[in-house]
Amino acid sequence: MVCRPLYLPYNTNLMSPQPSTLEEALRAVPPCFPRACAIQSCLQRNGYNESKCGAEIDALYECCIEMYKHEGLAEKNVCCPKKPLLELKVKQRAAEKGTGAELMETRRR
């Protein structure tokens, strides 16, 4: 898939590649796609230095966690790791930050 602005199924207006809320990212087709694109953009801007794109990676994982909560394991999504790998990645990122190994809670805006 190519990252570009997406049409959301509930709205005929063109959305920006990076939605401002988690709810918008979840309504994208496929879910969380704009947040995956934000990682690609960040990596390109920063010479593929993953350490400079932590916020974008965390935002994608946050979206994926919520997607699995709402859709369950039946959801197939090219943007999100499978749930067991996602849980492992979130634990690893939390350990790297020194915040323990719990799944991060989503922030409501």
ABEGO torsion letter per residue (X at the ends): XBBBBBBBAABABBBBABBABAAAAAABOBBGAAAAAAAAAAAAAAGGBAAAAAAAAAAAAAAAAAAAAAAEAABBBAABBBAAAAAAAAAAAAAAAGAEABBBBBBBX
